[in-house]
Every structure is written in structure tokens, then in C-alpha cells.
Amino acid sequence: MSAVPAFKLVEAGFSQPQVEALAEFMQTEAVRRSDLQETKAELKAEIVATEHRLEVQIAEVKATQKVHNWMIGFNIGLSLLILGKLFIAH
């Protein structure tokens, strides 16, 4: 805490030990703008990484879905062929 705010606190009725304790607190415990910016950058990086993982998982699910669609289509076609053969044979 600079001298001007400290002086204003003393003028407002704070004792010198109170002003010193407040100054120490602000230097050690208060969040600084750089701390917030660093945390913001870390969160953005984590969000980007999470988005990438989700995009990869979505692509894998879509690929699996395509395989399943082909398998279902093949099974339906085969079932219809078998049913047709049964009715034609009799």
C-alpha cells in the first residue's frame, strides 16, 4: 500500500498497526490482476483441450454408428432374402 492511501486511512481513524496489517494483507493475500489473467489462460487452455477430446469422441461415435448402420442394413437385407426364399420355395 502506498503512502497516500495509508495516510488517508490514518486520517480516517485507523491506527498505524491497523494500516500496517491491512497493507500486509493486501500484499500477501489479495488477488492480483496477473493472477486472474493466469488463471483465465489456464481455464481457456483446459476448455480447448476438453473440446478437442469431445470432438474426437464424437467422431469415434459417428464412425461406429456408420458401421452399425451397415450391419443392420445387411441383416435386414439377408432376413428379407431368407423370408423370400422360404415363401418362394413352398
PDB file of N, CA, C and O in Angstrom:
ATOM      1  N   MET A   1       0.858  -1.159   0.000  1.00  0.00           N
ATOM      2  CA  MET A   1       0.000   0.000   0.000  1.00  0.00           C
ATOM      3  C   MET A   1       0.907   1.225   0.000  1.00  0.00           C
ATOM      4  O   MET A   1       1.865   1.312   0.768  1.00  0.00           O
ATOM      5  N   SER A   2       0.579   2.166  -0.880  1.00  0.00           N
ATOM      6  CA  SER A   2       1.437   3.353  -0.967  1.00  0.00           C
ATOM      7  C   SER A   2       1.149   4.305   0.193  1.00  0.00           C
ATOM      8  O   SER A   2       0.228   4.097   0.983  1.00  0.00           O
ATOM      9  N   ALA A   3       1.945   5.329   0.266  1.00  0.00           N
ATOM     10  CA  ALA A   3       1.862   6.252   1.402  1.00  0.00           C
ATOM     11  C   ALA A   3       0.564   7.055   1.407  1.00  0.00           C
ATOM     12  O   ALA A   3       0.020   7.348   2.472  1.00  0.00           O
ATOM     13  N   VAL A   4       0.065   7.413   0.225  1.00  0.00           N
ATOM     14  CA  VAL A   4      -1.146   8.245   0.170  1.00  0.00           C
ATOM     15  C   VAL A   4      -2.364   7.504   0.716  1.00  0.00           C
ATOM     16  O   VAL A   4      -3.046   8.053   1.581  1.00  0.00           O
ATOM     17  N   PRO A   5      -2.681   6.276   0.258  1.00  0.00           N
ATOM     18  CA  PRO A   5      -3.825   5.580   0.852  1.00  0.00           C
ATOM     19  C   PRO A   5      -3.617   5.294   2.333  1.00  0.00           C
ATOM     20  O   PRO A   5      -4.568   5.364   3.112  1.00  0.00           O
ATOM     21  N   ALA A   6      -2.386   4.973   2.736  1.00  0.00           N
ATOM     22  CA  ALA A   6      -2.115   4.706   4.142  1.00  0.00           C
ATOM     23  C   ALA A   6      -2.376   5.969   4.963  1.00  0.00           C
ATOM     24  O   ALA A   6      -2.949   5.901   6.050  1.00  0.00           O
ATOM     25  N   PHE A   7      -1.961   7.099   4.447  1.00  0.00           N
ATOM     26  CA  PHE A   7      -2.183   8.363   5.148  1.00  0.00           C
ATOM     27  C   PHE A   7      -3.678   8.639   5.268  1.00  0.00           C
ATOM     28  O   PHE A   7      -4.144   9.097   6.312  1.00  0.00           O
ATOM     29  N   LYS A   8      -4.425   8.366   4.214  1.00  0.00           N
ATOM     30  CA  LYS A   8      -5.880   8.591   4.253  1.00  0.00           C
ATOM     31  C   LYS A   8      -6.543   7.682   5.277  1.00  0.00           C
ATOM     32  O   LYS A   8      -7.505   8.085   5.930  1.00  0.00           O
ATOM     33  N   LEU A   9      -6.042   6.462   5.425  1.00  0.00           N
ATOM     34  CA  LEU A   9      -6.606   5.558   6.432  1.00  0.00           C
ATOM     35  C   LEU A   9      -6.332   6.076   7.843  1.00  0.00           C
ATOM     36  O   LEU A   9      -7.197   6.007   8.717  1.00  0.00           O
ATOM     37  N   VAL A  10      -5.133   6.590   8.053  1.00  0.00           N
ATOM     38  CA  VAL A  10      -4.792   7.147   9.368  1.00  0.00           C
ATOM     39  C   VAL A  10      -5.680   8.351   9.653  1.00  0.00           C
ATOM     40  O   VAL A  10      -6.161   8.518  10.773  1.00  0.00           O
ATOM     41  N   GLU A  11      -5.899   9.197   8.636  1.00  0.00           N
ATOM     42  CA  GLU A  11      -6.773  10.358   8.793  1.00  0.00           C
ATOM     43  C   GLU A  11      -8.210   9.936   9.104  1.00  0.00           C
ATOM     44  O   GLU A  11      -8.931  10.633   9.819  1.00  0.00           O
ATOM     45  N   ALA A  12      -8.620   8.771   8.552  1.00  0.00           N
ATOM     46  CA  ALA A  12      -9.987   8.297   8.762  1.00  0.00           C
ATOM     47  C   ALA A  12     -10.177   7.646  10.121  1.00  0.00           C
ATOM     48  O   ALA A  12     -11.300   7.296  10.482  1.00  0.00           O
ATOM     49  N   GLY A  13      -9.108   7.478  10.879  1.00  0.00           N
ATOM     50  CA  GLY A  13      -9.264   6.944  12.221  1.00  0.00           C
ATOM     51  C   GLY A  13      -8.630   5.586  12.451  1.00  0.00           C
ATOM     52  O   GLY A  13      -8.720   5.042  13.551  1.00  0.00           O
ATOM     53  N   PHE A  14      -7.990   5.029  11.435  1.00  0.00           N
ATOM     54  CA  PHE A  14      -7.294   3.754  11.615  1.00  0.00           C
ATOM     55  C   PHE A  14      -6.006   4.000  12.384  1.00  0.00           C
ATOM     56  O   PHE A  14      -5.366   5.039  12.217  1.00  0.00           O
ATOM     57  N   SER A  15      -5.630   3.060  13.216  1.00  0.00           N
ATOM     58  CA  SER A  15      -4.353   3.178  13.919  1.00  0.00           C
ATOM     59  C   SER A  15      -3.236   2.721  12.981  1.00  0.00           C
ATOM     60  O   SER A  15      -3.489   2.052  11.979  1.00  0.00           O
ATOM     61  N   GLN A  16      -2.022   3.082  13.310  1.00  0.00           N
ATOM     62  CA  GLN A  16      -0.877   2.692  12.476  1.00  0.00           C
ATOM     63  C   GLN A  16      -0.739   1.179  12.385  1.00  0.00           C
ATOM     64  O   GLN A  16      -0.476   0.672  11.294  1.00  0.00           O
ATOM     65  N   PRO A  17      -0.905   0.417  13.494  1.00  0.00           N
ATOM     66  CA  PRO A  17      -0.845  -1.045  13.368  1.00  0.00           C
ATOM     67  C   PRO A  17      -1.941  -1.617  12.470  1.00  0.00           C
ATOM     68  O   PRO A  17      -1.715  -2.606  11.772  1.00  0.00           O
ATOM     69  N   GLN A  18      -3.125  -1.005  12.483  1.00  0.00           N
ATOM     70  CA  GLN A  18      -4.208  -1.475  11.606  1.00  0.00           C
ATOM     71  C   GLN A  18      -3.848  -1.233  10.143  1.00  0.00           C
ATOM     72  O   GLN A  18      -4.066  -2.095   9.291  1.00  0.00           O
ATOM     73  N   VAL A  19      -3.302  -0.068   9.861  1.00  0.00           N
ATOM     74  CA  VAL A  19      -2.904   0.257   8.483  1.00  0.00           C
ATOM     75  C   VAL A  19      -1.811  -0.699   8.019  1.00  0.00           C
ATOM     76  O   VAL A  19      -1.846  -1.173   6.883  1.00  0.00           O
ATOM     77  N   GLU A  20      -0.841  -0.987   8.884  1.00  0.00           N
ATOM     78  CA  GLU A  20       0.238  -1.900   8.513  1.00  0.00           C
ATOM     79  C   GLU A  20      -0.278  -3.318   8.294  1.00  0.00           C
ATOM     80  O   GLU A  20       0.166  -4.011   7.379  1.00  0.00           O
ATOM     81  N   ALA A  21      -1.219  -3.747   9.138  1.00  0.00           N
ATOM     82  CA  ALA A  21      -1.800  -5.083   8.970  1.00  0.00           C
ATOM     83  C   ALA A  21      -2.581  -5.169   7.665  1.00  0.00           C
ATOM     84  O   ALA A  21      -2.515  -6.172   6.954  1.00  0.00           O
ATOM     85  N   LEU A  22      -3.317  -4.115   7.361  1.00  0.00           N
ATOM     86  CA  LEU A  22      -4.076  -4.095   6.104  1.00  0.00           C
ATOM     87  C   LEU A  22      -3.141  -4.101   4.906  1.00  0.00           C
ATOM     88  O   LEU A  22      -3.394  -4.797   3.922  1.00  0.00           O
ATOM     89  N   ALA A  23      -2.067  -3.334   4.981  1.00  0.00           N
ATOM     90  CA  ALA A  23      -1.095  -3.299   3.884  1.00  0.00           C
ATOM     91  C   ALA A  23      -0.451  -4.668   3.686  1.00  0.00           C
ATOM     92  O   ALA A  23      -0.274  -5.118   2.555  1.00  0.00           O
ATOM     93  N   GLU A  24      -0.104  -5.322   4.782  1.00  0.00           N
ATOM     94  CA  GLU A  24       0.497  -6.662   4.683  1.00  0.00           C
ATOM     95  C   GLU A  24      -0.490  -7.660   4.075  1.00  0.00           C
ATOM     96  O   GLU A  24      -0.122  -8.477   3.231  1.00  0.00           O
ATOM     97  N   PHE A  25      -1.741  -7.582   4.513  1.00  0.00           N
ATOM     98  CA  PHE A  25      -2.762  -8.468   3.960  1.00  0.00           C
ATOM     99  C   PHE A  25      -2.899  -8.270   2.458  1.00  0.00           C
ATOM    100  O   PHE A  25      -2.937  -9.236   1.696  1.00  0.00           O
ATOM    101  N   MET A  26      -2.971  -7.027   2.043  1.00  0.00           N
ATOM    102  CA  MET A  26      -3.158  -6.745   0.610  1.00  0.00           C
ATOM    103  C   MET A  26      -1.967  -7.218  -0.210  1.00  0.00           C
ATOM    104  O   MET A  26      -2.136  -7.610  -1.365  1.00  0.00           O
ATOM    105  N   GLN A  27      -0.777  -7.189   0.357  1.00  0.00           N
ATOM    106  CA  GLN A  27       0.399  -7.631  -0.382  1.00  0.00           C
ATOM    107  C   GLN A  27       0.483  -9.150  -0.472  1.00  0.00           C
ATOM    108  O   GLN A  27       1.011  -9.682  -1.449  1.00  0.00           O
ATOM    109  N   THR A  28      -0.030  -9.854   0.530  1.00  0.00           N
ATOM    110  CA  THR A  28       0.142 -11.311   0.558  1.00  0.00           C
ATOM    111  C   THR A  28      -1.104 -12.086   0.150  1.00  0.00           C
ATOM    112  O   THR A  28      -0.991 -13.162  -0.437  1.00  0.00           O
ATOM    113  N   GLU A  29      -2.280 -11.566   0.444  1.00  0.00           N
ATOM    114  CA  GLU A  29      -3.495 -12.354   0.260  1.00  0.00           C
ATOM    115  C   GLU A  29      -4.408 -11.875  -0.867  1.00  0.00           C
ATOM    116  O   GLU A  29      -5.203 -12.656  -1.391  1.00  0.00           O
ATOM    117  N   ALA A  30      -4.307 -10.647  -1.230  1.00  0.00           N
ATOM    118  CA  ALA A  30      -5.213 -10.119  -2.245  1.00  0.00           C
ATOM    119  C   ALA A  30      -4.862 -10.700  -3.613  1.00  0.00           C
ATOM    120  O   ALA A  30      -3.690 -10.906  -3.931  1.00  0.00           O
ATOM    121  N   VAL A  31      -5.873 -10.955  -4.400  1.00  0.00           N
ATOM    122  CA  VAL A  31      -5.674 -11.481  -5.749  1.00  0.00           C
ATOM    123  C   VAL A  31      -5.245 -10.337  -6.656  1.00  0.00           C
ATOM    124  O   VAL A  31      -5.845  -9.262  -6.663  1.00  0.00           O
ATOM    125  N   ARG A  32      -4.215 -10.593  -7.399  1.00  0.00           N
ATOM    126  CA  ARG A  32      -3.728  -9.580  -8.326  1.00  0.00           C
ATOM    127  C   ARG A  32      -4.288  -9.843  -9.714  1.00  0.00           C
ATOM    128  O   ARG A  32      -4.686 -10.961 -10.041  1.00  0.00           O
ATOM    129  N   ARG A  33      -4.309  -8.808 -10.510  1.00  0.00           N
ATOM    130  CA  ARG A  33      -4.819  -8.915 -11.878  1.00  0.00           C
ATOM    131  C   ARG A  33      -4.031  -9.975 -12.662  1.00  0.00           C
ATOM    132  O   ARG A  33      -4.610 -10.722 -13.450  1.00  0.00           O
ATOM    133  N   SER A  34      -2.721 -10.036 -12.445  1.00  0.00           N
ATOM    134  CA  SER A  34      -1.912 -11.031 -13.156  1.00  0.00           C
ATOM    135  C   SER A  34      -2.306 -12.450 -12.741  1.00  0.00           C
ATOM    136  O   SER A  34      -2.283 -13.367 -13.562  1.00  0.00           O
ATOM    137  N   ASP A  35      -2.669 -12.633 -11.462  1.00  0.00           N
ATOM    138  CA  ASP A  35      -3.135 -13.945 -11.008  1.00  0.00           C
ATOM    139  C   ASP A  35      -4.413 -14.342 -11.740  1.00  0.00           C
ATOM    140  O   ASP A  35      -4.567 -15.483 -12.175  1.00  0.00           O
ATOM    141  N   LEU A  36      -5.323 -13.382 -11.867  1.00  0.00           N
ATOM    142  CA  LEU A  36      -6.586 -13.656 -12.553  1.00  0.00           C
ATOM    143  C   LEU A  36      -6.357 -13.963 -14.034  1.00  0.00           C
ATOM    144  O   LEU A  36      -6.983 -14.867 -14.588  1.00  0.00           O
ATOM    145  N   GLN A  37      -5.469 -13.218 -14.664  1.00  0.00           N
ATOM    146  CA  GLN A  37      -5.187 -13.444 -16.082  1.00  0.00           C
ATOM    147  C   GLN A  37      -4.535 -14.805 -16.295  1.00  0.00           C
ATOM    148  O   GLN A  37      -4.824 -15.488 -17.277  1.00  0.00           O
ATOM    149  N   GLU A  38      -3.658 -15.196 -15.378  1.00  0.00           N
ATOM    150  CA  GLU A  38      -3.011 -16.511 -15.479  1.00  0.00           C
ATOM    151  C   GLU A  38      -4.042 -17.624 -15.321  1.00  0.00           C
ATOM    152  O   GLU A  38      -4.032 -18.600 -16.072  1.00  0.00           O
ATOM    153  N   THR A  39      -4.925 -17.472 -14.349  1.00  0.00           N
ATOM    154  CA  THR A  39      -5.975 -18.467 -14.129  1.00  0.00           C
ATOM    155  C   THR A  39      -6.912 -18.519 -15.329  1.00  0.00           C
ATOM    156  O   THR A  39      -7.334 -19.598 -15.743  1.00  0.00           O
ATOM    157  N   LYS A  40      -7.233 -17.372 -15.880  1.00  0.00           N
ATOM    158  CA  LYS A  40      -8.099 -17.310 -17.056  1.00  0.00           C
ATOM    159  C   LYS A  40      -7.461 -18.049 -18.237  1.00  0.00           C
ATOM    160  O   LYS A  40      -8.137 -18.794 -18.946  1.00  0.00           O
ATOM    161  N   ALA A  41      -6.167 -17.840 -18.441  1.00  0.00           N
ATOM    162  CA  ALA A  41      -5.453 -18.516 -19.533  1.00  0.00           C
ATOM    163  C   ALA A  41      -5.439 -20.026 -19.312  1.00  0.00           C
ATOM    164  O   ALA A  41      -5.619 -20.795 -20.256  1.00  0.00           O
ATOM    165  N   GLU A  42      -5.228 -20.452 -18.069  1.00  0.00           N
ATOM    166  CA  GLU A  42      -5.225 -21.889 -17.768  1.00  0.00           C
ATOM    167  C   GLU A  42      -6.599 -22.503 -18.028  1.00  0.00           C
ATOM    168  O   GLU A  42      -6.700 -23.594 -18.589  1.00  0.00           O
ATOM    169  N   LEU A  43      -7.661 -21.796 -17.617  1.00  0.00           N
ATOM    170  CA  LEU A  43      -9.016 -22.306 -17.848  1.00  0.00           C
ATOM    171  C   LEU A  43      -9.347 -22.380 -19.336  1.00  0.00           C
ATOM    172  O   LEU A  43      -9.975 -23.337 -19.790  1.00  0.00           O
ATOM    173  N   LYS A  44      -8.925 -21.370 -20.093  1.00  0.00           N
ATOM    174  CA  LYS A  44      -9.165 -21.396 -21.538  1.00  0.00           C
ATOM    175  C   LYS A  44      -8.454 -22.587 -22.175  1.00  0.00           C
ATOM    176  O   LYS A  44      -9.025 -23.267 -23.029  1.00  0.00           O
ATOM    177  N   ALA A  45      -7.216 -22.841 -21.767  1.00  0.00           N
ATOM    178  CA  ALA A  45      -6.461 -23.971 -22.313  1.00  0.00           C
ATOM    179  C   ALA A  45      -7.146 -25.287 -21.957  1.00  0.00           C
ATOM    180  O   ALA A  45      -7.204 -26.202 -22.778  1.00  0.00           O
ATOM    181  N   GLU A  46      -7.659 -25.380 -20.745  1.00  0.00           N
ATOM    182  CA  GLU A  46      -8.356 -26.603 -20.327  1.00  0.00           C
ATOM    183  C   GLU A  46      -9.656 -26.791 -21.112  1.00  0.00           C
ATOM    184  O   GLU A  46     -10.009 -27.914 -21.473  1.00  0.00           O
ATOM    185  N   ILE A  47     -10.356 -25.703 -21.370  1.00  0.00           N
ATOM    186  CA  ILE A  47     -11.591 -25.776 -22.151  1.00  0.00           C
ATOM    187  C   ILE A  47     -11.298 -26.222 -23.574  1.00  0.00           C
ATOM    188  O   ILE A  47     -12.017 -27.054 -24.128  1.00  0.00           O
ATOM    189  N   VAL A  48     -10.239 -25.669 -24.169  1.00  0.00           N
ATOM    190  CA  VAL A  48      -9.873 -26.053 -25.540  1.00  0.00           C
ATOM    191  C   VAL A  48      -9.507 -27.531 -25.591  1.00  0.00           C
ATOM    192  O   VAL A  48      -9.910 -28.239 -26.513  1.00  0.00           O
ATOM    193  N   ALA A  49      -8.749 -27.997 -24.609  1.00  0.00           N
ATOM    194  CA  ALA A  49      -8.365 -29.414 -24.576  1.00  0.00           C
ATOM    195  C   ALA A  49      -9.589 -30.302 -24.407  1.00  0.00           C
ATOM    196  O   ALA A  49      -9.685 -31.353 -25.039  1.00  0.00           O
ATOM    197  N   THR A  50     -10.512 -29.892 -23.569  1.00  0.00           N
ATOM    198  CA  THR A  50     -11.744 -30.665 -23.362  1.00  0.00           C
ATOM    199  C   THR A  50     -12.583 -30.693 -24.631  1.00  0.00           C
ATOM    200  O   THR A  50     -13.118 -31.739 -25.000  1.00  0.00           O
ATOM    201  N   GLU A  51     -12.702 -29.549 -25.302  1.00  0.00           N
ATOM    202  CA  GLU A  51     -13.443 -29.505 -26.562  1.00  0.00           C
ATOM    203  C   GLU A  51     -12.824 -30.446 -27.584  1.00  0.00           C
ATOM    204  O   GLU A  51     -13.541 -31.141 -28.304  1.00  0.00           O
ATOM    205  N   HIS A  52     -11.499 -30.472 -27.651  1.00  0.00           N
ATOM    206  CA  HIS A  52     -10.819 -31.358 -28.610  1.00  0.00           C
ATOM    207  C   HIS A  52     -11.112 -32.825 -28.292  1.00  0.00           C
ATOM    208  O   HIS A  52     -11.408 -33.616 -29.188  1.00  0.00           O
ATOM    209  N   ARG A  53     -11.026 -33.181 -26.998  1.00  0.00           N
ATOM    210  CA  ARG A  53     -11.321 -34.570 -26.615  1.00  0.00           C
ATOM    211  C   ARG A  53     -12.762 -34.931 -26.975  1.00  0.00           C
ATOM    212  O   ARG A  53     -13.024 -36.038 -27.445  1.00  0.00           O
ATOM    213  N   LEU A  54     -13.688 -34.011 -26.759  1.00  0.00           N
ATOM    214  CA  LEU A  54     -15.094 -34.287 -27.086  1.00  0.00           C
ATOM    215  C   LEU A  54     -15.283 -34.440 -28.596  1.00  0.00           C
ATOM    216  O   LEU A  54     -16.038 -35.306 -29.039  1.00  0.00           O
ATOM    217  N   GLU A  55     -14.610 -33.612 -29.381  1.00  0.00           N
ATOM    218  CA  GLU A  55     -14.712 -33.731 -30.835  1.00  0.00           C
ATOM    219  C   GLU A  55     -14.193 -35.082 -31.311  1.00  0.00           C
ATOM    220  O   GLU A  55     -14.782 -35.698 -32.199  1.00  0.00           O
ATOM    221  N   VAL A  56     -13.091 -35.544 -30.723  1.00  0.00           N
ATOM    222  CA  VAL A  56     -12.539 -36.853 -31.085  1.00  0.00           C
ATOM    223  C   VAL A  56     -13.526 -37.953 -30.714  1.00  0.00           C
ATOM    224  O   VAL A  56     -13.751 -38.871 -31.502  1.00  0.00           O
ATOM    225  N   GLN A  57     -14.112 -37.871 -29.530  1.00  0.00           N
ATOM    226  CA  GLN A  57     -15.073 -38.893 -29.097  1.00  0.00           C
ATOM    227  C   GLN A  57     -16.312 -38.885 -29.985  1.00  0.00           C
ATOM    228  O   GLN A  57     -16.841 -39.947 -30.314  1.00  0.00           O
ATOM    229  N   ILE A  58     -16.779 -37.705 -30.375  1.00  0.00           N
ATOM    230  CA  ILE A  58     -17.947 -37.613 -31.257  1.00  0.00           C
ATOM    231  C   ILE A  58     -17.633 -38.247 -32.608  1.00  0.00           C
ATOM    232  O   ILE A  58     -18.469 -38.954 -33.170  1.00  0.00           O
ATOM    233  N   ALA A  59     -16.437 -38.001 -33.132  1.00  0.00           N
ATOM    234  CA  ALA A  59     -16.037 -38.599 -34.410  1.00  0.00           C
ATOM    235  C   ALA A  59     -15.993 -40.121 -34.301  1.00  0.00           C
ATOM    236  O   ALA A  59     -16.396 -40.825 -35.227  1.00  0.00           O
ATOM    237  N   GLU A  60     -15.500 -40.628 -33.164  1.00  0.00           N
ATOM    238  CA  GLU A  60     -15.465 -42.080 -32.973  1.00  0.00           C
ATOM    239  C   GLU A  60     -16.872 -42.667 -32.909  1.00  0.00           C
ATOM    240  O   GLU A  60     -17.126 -43.732 -33.471  1.00  0.00           O
ATOM    241  N   VAL A  61     -17.773 -41.989 -32.236  1.00  0.00           N
ATOM    242  CA  VAL A  61     -19.155 -42.474 -32.133  1.00  0.00           C
ATOM    243  C   VAL A  61     -19.813 -42.467 -33.510  1.00  0.00           C
ATOM    244  O   VAL A  61     -20.528 -43.406 -33.859  1.00  0.00           O
ATOM    245  N   LYS A  62     -19.577 -41.422 -34.290  1.00  0.00           N
ATOM    246  CA  LYS A  62     -20.154 -41.353 -35.636  1.00  0.00           C
ATOM    247  C   LYS A  62     -19.617 -42.477 -36.517  1.00  0.00           C
ATOM    248  O   LYS A  62     -20.366 -43.067 -37.296  1.00  0.00           O
ATOM    249  N   ALA A  63     -18.328 -42.776 -36.397  1.00  0.00           N
ATOM    250  CA  ALA A  63     -17.749 -43.864 -37.188  1.00  0.00           C
ATOM    251  C   ALA A  63     -18.359 -45.201 -36.781  1.00  0.00           C
ATOM    252  O   ALA A  63     -18.676 -46.030 -37.634  1.00  0.00           O
ATOM    253  N   THR A  64     -18.519 -45.406 -35.493  1.00  0.00           N
ATOM    254  CA  THR A  64     -19.132 -46.645 -35.007  1.00  0.00           C
ATOM    255  C   THR A  64     -20.576 -46.736 -35.473  1.00  0.00           C
ATOM    256  O   THR A  64     -21.050 -47.814 -35.831  1.00  0.00           O
ATOM    257  N   GLN A  65     -21.275 -45.608 -35.469  1.00  0.00           N
ATOM    258  CA  GLN A  65     -22.672 -45.596 -35.915  1.00  0.00           C
ATOM    259  C   GLN A  65     -22.772 -45.998 -37.388  1.00  0.00           C
ATOM    260  O   GLN A  65     -23.693 -46.720 -37.771  1.00  0.00           O
ATOM    261  N   LYS A  66     -21.843 -45.542 -38.206  1.00  0.00           N
ATOM    262  CA  LYS A  66     -21.866 -45.912 -39.625  1.00  0.00           C
ATOM    263  C   LYS A  66     -21.697 -47.424 -39.794  1.00  0.00           C
ATOM    264  O   LYS A  66     -22.390 -48.042 -40.601  1.00  0.00           O
ATOM    265  N   VAL A  67     -20.780 -48.011 -39.036  1.00  0.00           N
ATOM    266  CA  VAL A  67     -20.578 -49.462 -39.101  1.00  0.00           C
ATOM    267  C   VAL A  67     -21.848 -50.185 -38.672  1.00  0.00           C
ATOM    268  O   VAL A  67     -22.267 -51.147 -39.316  1.00  0.00           O
ATOM    269  N   HIS A  68     -22.455 -49.727 -37.592  1.00  0.00           N
ATOM    270  CA  HIS A  68     -23.693 -50.362 -37.111  1.00  0.00           C
ATOM    271  C   HIS A  68     -24.811 -50.235 -38.138  1.00  0.00           C
ATOM    272  O   HIS A  68     -25.582 -51.175 -38.334  1.00  0.00           O
ATOM    273  N   ASN A  69     -24.907 -49.085 -38.793  1.00  0.00           N
ATOM    274  CA  ASN A  69     -25.935 -48.917 -39.827  1.00  0.00           C
ATOM    275  C   ASN A  69     -25.735 -49.919 -40.963  1.00  0.00           C
ATOM    276  O   ASN A  69     -26.698 -50.509 -41.454  1.00  0.00           O
ATOM    277  N   TRP A  70     -24.487 -50.106 -41.375  1.00  0.00           N
ATOM    278  CA  TRP A  70     -24.218 -51.086 -42.431  1.00  0.00           C
ATOM    279  C   TRP A  70     -24.566 -52.505 -41.964  1.00  0.00           C
ATOM    280  O   TRP A  70     -25.125 -53.293 -42.726  1.00  0.00           O
ATOM    281  N   MET A  71     -24.234 -52.819 -40.721  1.00  0.00           N
ATOM    282  CA  MET A  71     -24.536 -54.155 -40.193  1.00  0.00           C
ATOM    283  C   MET A  71     -26.049 -54.384 -40.137  1.00  0.00           C
ATOM    284  O   MET A  71     -26.530 -55.457 -40.501  1.00  0.00           O
ATOM    285  N   ILE A  72     -26.791 -53.383 -39.683  1.00  0.00           N
ATOM    286  CA  ILE A  72     -28.250 -53.511 -39.598  1.00  0.00           C
ATOM    287  C   ILE A  72     -28.832 -53.647 -41.000  1.00  0.00           C
ATOM    288  O   ILE A  72     -29.713 -54.475 -41.230  1.00  0.00           O
ATOM    289  N   GLY A  73     -28.348 -52.842 -41.929  1.00  0.00           N
ATOM    290  CA  GLY A  73     -28.844 -52.922 -43.310  1.00  0.00           C
ATOM    291  C   GLY A  73     -28.580 -54.289 -43.921  1.00  0.00           C
ATOM    292  O   GLY A  73     -29.441 -54.863 -44.588  1.00  0.00           O
ATOM    293  N   PHE A  74     -27.391 -54.795 -43.686  1.00  0.00           N
ATOM    294  CA  PHE A  74     -27.054 -56.120 -44.214  1.00  0.00           C
ATOM    295  C   PHE A  74     -27.962 -57.181 -43.601  1.00  0.00           C
ATOM    296  O   PHE A  74     -28.462 -58.052 -44.313  1.00  0.00           O
ATOM    297  N   ASN A  75     -28.181 -57.118 -42.287  1.00  0.00           N
ATOM    298  CA  ASN A  75     -29.035 -58.105 -41.625  1.00  0.00           C
ATOM    299  C   ASN A  75     -30.482 -58.013 -42.091  1.00  0.00           C
ATOM    300  O   ASN A  75     -31.134 -59.043 -42.261  1.00  0.00           O
ATOM    301  N   ILE A  76     -30.993 -56.818 -42.298  1.00  0.00           N
ATOM    302  CA  ILE A  76     -32.356 -56.674 -42.808  1.00  0.00           C
ATOM    303  C   ILE A  76     -32.449 -57.272 -44.210  1.00  0.00           C
ATOM    304  O   ILE A  76     -33.388 -58.005 -44.521  1.00  0.00           O
ATOM    305  N   GLY A  77     -31.469 -56.951 -45.052  1.00  0.00           N
ATOM    306  CA  GLY A  77     -31.475 -57.496 -46.411  1.00  0.00           C
ATOM    307  C   GLY A  77     -31.399 -59.015 -46.407  1.00  0.00           C
ATOM    308  O   GLY A  77     -32.131 -59.676 -47.143  1.00  0.00           O
ATOM    309  N   LEU A  78     -30.527 -59.567 -45.589  1.00  0.00           N
ATOM    310  CA  LEU A  78     -30.393 -61.017 -45.503  1.00  0.00           C
ATOM    311  C   LEU A  78     -31.675 -61.659 -44.980  1.00  0.00           C
ATOM    312  O   LEU A  78     -32.105 -62.700 -45.477  1.00  0.00           O
ATOM    313  N   SER A  79     -32.276 -61.035 -43.982  1.00  0.00           N
ATOM    314  CA  SER A  79     -33.530 -61.569 -43.429  1.00  0.00           C
ATOM    315  C   SER A  79     -34.631 -61.564 -44.483  1.00  0.00           C
ATOM    316  O   SER A  79     -35.394 -62.523 -44.597  1.00  0.00           O
ATOM    317  N   LEU A  80     -34.709 -60.485 -45.248  1.00  0.00           N
ATOM    318  CA  LEU A  80     -35.725 -60.420 -46.312  1.00  0.00           C
ATOM    319  C   LEU A  80     -35.443 -61.466 -47.391  1.00  0.00           C
ATOM    320  O   LEU A  80     -36.371 -62.070 -47.929  1.00  0.00           O
ATOM    321  N   LEU A  81     -34.189 -61.676 -47.701  1.00  0.00           N
ATOM    322  CA  LEU A  81     -33.821 -62.694 -48.686  1.00  0.00           C
ATOM    323  C   LEU A  81     -34.221 -64.079 -48.199  1.00  0.00           C
ATOM    324  O   LEU A  81     -34.756 -64.881 -48.965  1.00  0.00           O
ATOM    325  N   ILE A  82     -33.962 -64.361 -46.921  1.00  0.00           N
ATOM    326  CA  ILE A  82     -34.324 -65.673 -46.351  1.00  0.00           C
ATOM    327  C   ILE A  82     -35.833 -65.842 -46.351  1.00  0.00           C
ATOM    328  O   ILE A  82     -36.337 -66.899 -46.731  1.00  0.00           O
ATOM    329  N   LEU A  83     -36.564 -64.810 -45.926  1.00  0.00           N
ATOM    330  CA  LEU A  83     -38.036 -64.885 -45.923  1.00  0.00           C
ATOM    331  C   LEU A  83     -38.580 -65.082 -47.336  1.00  0.00           C
ATOM    332  O   LEU A  83     -39.494 -65.876 -47.558  1.00  0.00           O
ATOM    333  N   GLY A  84     -38.008 -64.354 -48.276  1.00  0.00           N
ATOM    334  CA  GLY A  84     -38.443 -64.510 -49.682  1.00  0.00           C
ATOM    335  C   GLY A  84     -38.188 -65.918 -50.181  1.00  0.00           C
ATOM    336  O   GLY A  84     -39.032 -66.504 -50.858  1.00  0.00           O
ATOM    337  N   LYS A  85     -37.031 -66.461 -49.850  1.00  0.00           N
ATOM    338  CA  LYS A  85     -36.688 -67.818 -50.272  1.00  0.00           C
ATOM    339  C   LYS A  85     -37.658 -68.836 -49.679  1.00  0.00           C
ATOM    340  O   LYS A  85     -38.056 -69.790 -50.348  1.00  0.00           O
ATOM    341  N   LEU A  86     -38.041 -68.622 -48.398  1.00  0.00           N
ATOM    342  CA  LEU A  86     -38.980 -69.544 -47.737  1.00  0.00           C
ATOM    343  C   LEU A  86     -40.334 -69.524 -48.429  1.00  0.00           C
ATOM    344  O   LEU A  86     -40.941 -70.574 -48.638  1.00  0.00           O
ATOM    345  N   PHE A  87     -40.811 -68.333 -48.786  1.00  0.00           N
ATOM    346  CA  PHE A  87     -42.132 -68.261 -49.416  1.00  0.00           C
ATOM    347  C   PHE A  87     -42.109 -68.723 -50.856  1.00  0.00           C
ATOM    348  O   PHE A  87     -43.104 -69.270 -51.332  1.00  0.00           O
ATOM    349  N   ILE A  88     -41.018 -68.525 -51.566  1.00  0.00           N
ATOM    350  CA  ILE A  88     -40.929 -68.952 -52.962  1.00  0.00           C
ATOM    351  C   ILE A  88     -40.775 -70.466 -53.044  1.00  0.00           C
ATOM    352  O   ILE A  88     -41.301 -71.086 -53.969  1.00  0.00           O
ATOM    353  N   ALA A  89     -40.072 -71.067 -52.104  1.00  0.00           N
ATOM    354  CA  ALA A  89     -39.810 -72.489 -52.134  1.00  0.00           C
ATOM    355  C   ALA A  89     -41.072 -73.282 -51.866  1.00  0.00           C
ATOM    356  O   ALA A  89     -41.179 -74.419 -52.327  1.00  0.00           O
ATOM    357  N   HIS A  90     -42.003 -72.746 -51.160  1.00  0.00           N
ATOM    358  CA  HIS A  90     -43.207 -73.530 -50.824  1.00  0.00           C
ATOM    359  C   HIS A  90     -44.329 -73.161 -51.674  1.00  0.00           C
ATOM    360  O   HIS A  90     -45.418 -73.717 -51.534  1.00  0.00           O
TER     361      HIS A  90
END
